[in-house]
């Protein structure tokens, strides 16, 4: 299971979200570390990273998550629906990817 944004997603979100909304960071480009001391900030080469919990906190809308089971493969897919704004994501193998898409769509609509 995926619990945080990958490097590519982190770079994309860093362009549209406040860095302080991240709760992790990539220092070496391999695995993220927990950002314990936000007062110290990040070094220039560090890239902010968001956990699933941080992503869900950013989407402060009335949304619901749909988890669908594919009986043939016994695997789940996830999508997010912001019903009030009639915005939804595609289906993803993990919730982090669905959250990144929803945040991107909310940003495009100027709802963040």
Buried (B, 14 or more C-beta within 10 A) or exposed (E): EEEBBBEEBBBBBBEEBEBEBBBBBBBEEEEBEEBEEEEEEBEEEBBBBBBBEBBBEBBEBEBEBEEEEEEEEEEBBBBBBBEEBEBBBEBBEBBBBBBBBBBBBBBEEEBB
